[in-house]
Amino acid sequence: MELRGVEARPGGQPPETDRAGAAPSAVERGRLAGPSDLQRLPTRPPVRVDLGRQRLAERLERVENPASNRSDLEERLKGLPPGHPSSPWDEDGTPRPPAPRLADLERLDPPLSDAAYAAHVSEVVKGLSEAASDHLTNADQHTVNGNREHWTAERNKIHAAIVAEAYALAAEVPCDRQAIIAGGLGGAGKTTILEKYAGIDLSQYLIINPDNFKEKLAERGLTKTIPGLSPMETTTLAHEESSHIARRLAMRAMADGKNVIWDITMSSEKSSGRVGELRAAGYNHIEGIFVDISIETSIARSEARHRHAHDRYLAGEGLGGRYLPPEVTRRQWDADFGTKNRRNFEMIKDQLDDWSIYDNSVDGRPPILVNRKK
């Protein structure tokens, strides 16, 4: 460190002390000392480097200030000798597998403990219950005079935009008037069954799922804001609105004969009405696929899905997850078929051209085809 001299005080006065009257520091005294005196000054002890903190700081620096020239960085990596820790080649010239992303290696531990998660769930239940009691659902707030049926002009424009966006994404889906009604409790794994076990090419269908439109509303900031709750948790208050948007999409698709998959829980007898609408629209082949799981399995999977999504939300990723109270699922119990959902499927399956029932109630075991008609 360069040491600068200090102007001499008139009359040989000593250097001034600081404002608190303290004596000059060792550094200040060093500024007045000669070379021989400097040799006697104590040297500053070496700084102990916390390697963990240093590496974390380096990672944060790389995230906040990424390389501005990716191609230049790639060229530098290619120029490293084989075997170098950062080289893309092993010593024998074998290409190394791509390095995993930092985000995949350094996920934060789940932010909430079991007790904290349980407390949050209580907060969610209380917040949603109070909002519903205060008539703060989307249907209460955005229908004409709160009649819960006719949406305001502003909301109708939003619905039209969401439907148009979803329909545009299905521009390549053929209009062969083919339909699938997929049913099962939440967490049944309907999409996985359709694609991997039932052999359905999902690219050939427009999937209509009311829950997807809950997410679309949350993405646009069109759900109720409740302190402490994530955007997706408050979409429970948008249930009627998301169902209305899904129906608008379905009506447009049926008018064109677009191939569709209704992805629903079959919690009510409306499924029979859907079959009738599809037939009236000229659909010549309607298939039904039901994925059967127990009520307790549905509750466990729904909770795990919600908790994982909420952990990600607290870490700054996503909009959170929907929460379904266990008592809502338990109300679907049926003495004869296990669930009302399965009963509703049994009531409509004779109206279908083909149908299949899968049992996907055991985690870690492939789904079992229980029965089918082809």
C-alpha positions in Angstrom: 0.0 0.0 0.0 1.3 3.4 -0.9 2.0 5.6 2.2 1.6 9.3 1.8 3.2 11.9 3.9 1.2 14.3 6.1 1.8 18.0 6.2 3.7 19.2 9.3 1.7 21.0 11.9 2.8 24.6 12.7 4.8 24.8 15.9 5.5 21.1 15.9 2.0 20.2 17.1 1.1 16.5 17.0 -1.4 15.3 14.5 -5.1 15.9 15.3 -7.1 13.2 16.9 -10.4 12.0 15.5 -13.7 13.6 16.4 -14.1 11.3 19.4 -10.7 12.4 20.8 -9.1 9.0 20.1 -5.3 8.7 19.4 -4.1 8.3 15.8 -4.5 4.8 14.5 -1.5 2.6 13.5 -2.2 3.5 9.8 -2.1 7.2 10.6 1.1 6.8 12.6 2.5 4.9 9.7 2.0 7.9 7.4 4.4 9.9 9.6 6.9 7.2 10.2 10.1 6.7 8.3 11.3 3.5 6.5 12.9 2.1 9.6 9.9 2.7 11.7 7.6 1.0 9.1 9.6 -2.2 9.5 8.6 -2.3 13.2 4.9 -1.9 12.5 2.8 -5.1 13.0 1.8 -6.6 9.7 -1.9 -7.3 8.9 -2.8 -10.9 9.6 -3.7 -12.9 6.4 -7.4 -13.0 5.6 -8.9 -16.4 6.1 -10.9 -17.3 3.0 -14.1 -19.2 3.5 -14.1 -21.3 0.4 -17.8 -22.1 0.6 -18.7 -18.4 0.7 -16.2 -17.6 -2.0 -17.7 -20.2 -4.3 -21.2 -19.1 -3.6 -20.2 -15.5 -4.3 -18.6 -16.6 -7.6 -21.8 -18.5 -8.6 -24.0 -15.5 -7.8 -21.6 -13.3 -9.8 -21.9 -15.6 -12.8 -25.7 -15.7 -12.5 -26.1 -11.9 -12.1 -23.4 -11.1 -14.7 -23.5 -13.8 -17.4 -20.9 -13.9 -20.1 -21.8 -11.4 -22.8 -20.3 -13.5 -25.6 -21.3 -17.1 -25.4 -19.5 -18.1 -28.6 -16.3 -16.6 -27.2 -16.6 -18.7 -24.0 -17.3 -21.8 -26.0 -14.1 -21.2 -28.1 -12.1 -20.8 -25.0 -13.4 -24.1 -23.6 -12.6 -25.9 -26.8 -9.0 -24.5 -26.6 -8.4 -26.1 -23.2 -6.1 -29.2 -23.2 -7.9 -32.6 -22.8 -8.2 -33.6 -19.2 -8.5 -30.0 -18.0 -11.2 -29.8 -15.3 -13.2 -27.4 -17.6 -12.4 -29.1 -20.9 -15.2 -30.8 -22.7 -12.8 -33.7 -23.4 -11.3 -36.4 -21.2 -7.6 -37.1 -21.3 -8.1 -39.9 -23.9 -10.1 -37.5 -26.1 -13.5 -38.9 -25.1 -16.2 -36.2 -25.0 -17.5 -35.6 -21.5 -21.2 -35.5 -20.9 -22.8 -32.1 -20.6 -22.3 -30.5 -17.2 -25.5 -30.4 -15.2 -27.1 -26.9 -14.7 -26.3 -25.2 -11.4 -30.1 -24.8 -10.8 -30.4 -28.6 -10.9 -27.5 -29.2 -8.5 -28.2 -26.5 -5.9 -31.9 -26.6 -5.3 -32.8 -25.1 -1.9 -34.1 -27.5 0.7 -37.9 -27.4 1.0 -38.5 -24.0 2.7 -41.3 -25.3 4.9 -41.1 -28.0 7.6 -44.0 -30.3 8.1 -45.3 -28.1 10.9 -44.9 -25.0 8.8 -46.6 -26.6 5.9 -49.5 -27.6 8.1 -49.8 -24.1 9.4 -49.8 -22.7 5.8 -52.6 -25.1 4.8 -54.6 -23.8 7.7 -54.0 -20.3 6.4 -55.1 -21.3 2.9 -58.3 -23.0 4.2 -59.2 -20.0 6.4 -58.4 -17.4 3.6 -60.5 -19.2 1.0 -63.4 -19.8 3.4 -63.5 -16.1 4.4 -63.3 -15.0 0.8 -66.1 -17.2 -0.3 -68.3 -16.1 2.7 -67.6 -12.5 1.7 -68.7 -13.2 -1.9 -65.3 -12.6 -3.3 -65.3 -15.4 -5.9 -64.7 -14.5 -9.5 -68.3 -15.4 -10.3 -69.5 -13.0 -7.5 -67.2 -10.2 -8.6 -67.3 -10.4 -12.4 -70.8 -11.3 -13.4 -73.6 -8.9 -14.1 -75.1 -7.9 -10.8 -73.4 -10.9 -9.3 -75.8 -13.3 -10.8 -73.0 -15.8 -11.4 -74.2 -16.6 -14.9 -73.7 -13.7 -17.3 -70.1 -12.4 -17.3 -69.4 -8.7 -17.6 -68.4 -7.3 -21.0 -64.8 -6.8 -19.8 -64.5 -10.3 -18.6 -66.1 -11.7 -21.8 -63.3 -10.0 -23.8 -60.7 -11.7 -21.6 -62.4 -15.1 -22.0 -62.5 -14.7 -25.8 -58.8 -13.9 -25.8 -57.9 -16.9 -23.7 -60.0 -19.2 -25.9 -58.5 -17.8 -29.0 -55.0 -18.4 -27.7 -55.8 -22.0 -26.8 -57.4 -22.7 -30.1 -54.5 -21.2 -32.0 -52.2 -23.6 -30.3 -54.3 -26.5 -31.7 -54.2 -25.2 -35.3 -52.7 -28.5 -36.5 -55.2 -30.8 -34.7 -57.4 -32.5 -37.3 -61.1 -32.0 -37.5 -62.1 -35.7 -37.7 -64.8 -35.5 -35.1 -63.0 -37.9 -32.8 -63.4 -37.4 -29.0 -62.1 -38.9 -25.8 -63.6 -38.4 -22.3 -60.9 -39.1 -19.7 -62.0 -39.3 -16.1 -60.6 -39.9 -12.7 -59.9 -38.3 -9.3 -57.2 -35.6 -9.0 -53.8 -37.2 -9.1 -55.0 -40.3 -11.1 -52.4 -39.7 -13.8 -54.8 -39.4 -16.7 -52.3 -37.7 -19.1 -49.7 -40.4 -18.4 -52.2 -43.2 -19.0 -53.5 -41.6 -22.2 -50.0 -41.1 -23.8 -48.0 -44.1 -22.5 -50.5 -46.8 -21.9 -53.6 -46.1 -24.0 -51.5 -45.3 -27.0 -53.2 -41.9 -27.6 -51.2 -39.4 -29.8 -52.0 -36.2 -27.8 -50.9 -34.0 -30.7 -54.0 -35.1 -32.6 -56.4 -33.7 -30.0 -57.3 -30.5 -28.4 -57.2 -31.1 -24.6 -60.0 -29.3 -22.7 -59.3 -29.2 -18.9 -61.0 -26.5 -16.8 -58.0 -26.6 -14.4 -55.7 -25.4 -17.1 -57.7 -22.2 -17.3 -57.3 -21.6 -13.6 -53.6 -21.3 -14.4 -54.3 -19.0 -17.4 -56.3 -16.6 -15.1 -53.5 -16.7 -12.5 -50.9 -15.9 -15.1 -52.9 -12.8 -16.1 -53.3 -11.7 -12.4 -57.1 -12.2 -12.7 -57.5 -14.2 -9.4 -58.2 -12.8 -6.0 -55.2 -11.7 -4.0 -55.1 -13.0 -0.5 -52.1 -12.2 1.7 -50.0 -15.3 2.4 -51.5 -17.4 -0.4 -50.0 -18.1 -3.8 -51.8 -17.1 -7.0 -52.7 -20.7 -7.8 -54.1 -21.3 -4.3 -56.6 -18.5 -4.8 -57.8 -20.1 -8.1 -60.3 -22.1 -6.1 -62.3 -18.9 -6.2 -62.2 -19.0 -10.0 -63.7 -22.5 -10.4 -66.8 -21.3 -12.1 -65.0 -18.9 -14.4 -62.4 -21.5 -15.5 -65.2 -24.0 -16.2 -67.0 -21.3 -18.3 -63.9 -20.7 -20.4 -63.4 -24.4 -20.9 -67.0 -24.7 -22.2 -66.5 -21.9 -24.6 -63.4 -23.6 -26.0 -65.3 -26.9 -26.3 -68.2 -25.3 -28.1 -65.9 -23.7 -30.6 -64.0 -26.9 -31.1 -67.2 -29.0 -31.6 -68.5 -26.5 -34.2 -65.4 -27.2 -36.3 -65.4 -31.0 -35.5 -62.0 -30.6 -33.9 -60.7 -33.8 -32.2 -61.0 -33.2 -28.5 -60.1 -34.8 -25.2 -62.3 -33.8 -22.2 -59.9 -34.2 -19.2 -62.3 -34.1 -16.2 -62.8 -35.8 -12.9 -66.3 -37.0 -13.6 -67.4 -35.8 -10.2 -70.9 -35.2 -11.4 -73.4 -36.7 -13.9 -72.7 -34.0 -16.5 -70.5 -36.4 -18.3 -73.6 -38.0 -19.8 -74.6 -34.6 -21.2 -71.1 -34.2 -22.8 -71.6 -37.4 -24.7 -75.0 -36.2 -26.0 -73.5 -32.8 -27.1 -70.7 -34.6 -29.0 -73.1 -36.8 -30.8 -75.3 -33.9 -31.7 -72.2 -32.1 -33.1 -71.6 -35.1 -35.4 -68.8 -36.8 -33.5 -68.7 -40.3 -34.9 -66.3 -41.9 -32.5 -66.3 -41.2 -28.7 -63.9 -43.2 -26.5 -63.9 -43.2 -22.7 -60.9 -43.8 -20.5 -61.2 -43.9 -16.7 -58.3 -44.0 -14.4 -59.3 -45.5 -11.0 -57.5 -44.7 -7.8 -58.6 -44.7 -4.2 -59.8 -41.6 -2.4 -56.9 -41.7 0.1 -54.4 -42.1 -2.8 -55.9 -39.0 -4.5 -55.6 -37.0 -1.3 -51.9 -38.0 -0.7 -50.9 -37.2 -4.3 -52.8 -33.9 -4.4 -51.1 -32.9 -1.2 -47.7 -33.9 -2.4 -48.3 -31.9 -5.7 -49.5 -28.9 -3.8 -46.6 -28.9 -1.4 -44.0 -29.3 -4.1 -45.5 -26.5 -6.1 -45.6 -24.2 -3.0 -42.0 -25.0 -2.2 -41.0 -23.9 -5.7 -43.2 -20.8 -5.4 -41.4 -19.8 -2.2 -38.1 -20.3 -4.0 -39.3 -17.9 -6.7 -40.4 -20.4 -9.3 -43.9 -20.7 -10.7 -47.3 -19.5 -9.3 -47.7 -22.2 -6.6 -50.1 -25.1 -6.6 -53.9 -25.6 -6.2 -55.0 -26.8 -2.8 -57.9 -29.3 -2.6 -59.2 -29.9 0.9 -59.3 -33.7 1.8 -62.9 -33.5 2.8 -63.8 -32.4 -0.7 -62.3 -35.6 -2.1 -63.8 -37.8 0.6 -67.2 -36.6 -0.3 -66.8 -38.6 -3.6 -66.8 -41.9 -1.7 -69.3 -44.4 -3.1 -70.3 -47.7 -1.4 -70.6 -49.7 -4.6 -67.8 -48.3 -6.9 -65.4 -46.7 -4.4 -66.0 -43.3 -5.8 -68.9 -41.4 -7.4 -66.5 -40.6 -10.2 -66.3 -44.3 -11.1 -70.1 -44.7 -10.8 -70.6 -41.8 -13.2 -68.3 -43.5 -15.7 -70.2 -46.7 -15.4 -73.4 -44.9 -16.2 -72.1 -43.5 -19.5 -69.8 -46.3 -20.8 -72.6 -48.0 -22.8 -73.0 -44.7 -24.8 -69.3 -44.9 -25.9 -67.8 -46.6 -28.9 -64.8 -47.8 -26.9 -63.8 -47.6 -23.3 -61.1 -48.7 -20.9 -60.6 -48.7 -17.1 -57.1 -48.6 -15.6 -56.1 -49.0 -12.0 -53.3 -46.6 -11.1 -53.7 -46.6 -7.3 -50.3 -48.0 -6.4 -47.2 -45.7 -6.6 -44.2 -47.3 -8.3 -46.3 -50.0 -10.0 -47.3 -49.6 -13.7 -51.1 -49.0 -14.2 -53.2 -52.1 -14.7 -55.8 -52.4 -17.5 -58.8 -53.6 -15.5 -61.5 -53.8 -18.3 -62.1 -52.6 -21.8 -64.5 -52.6 -24.7 -63.0 -52.3 -28.2 
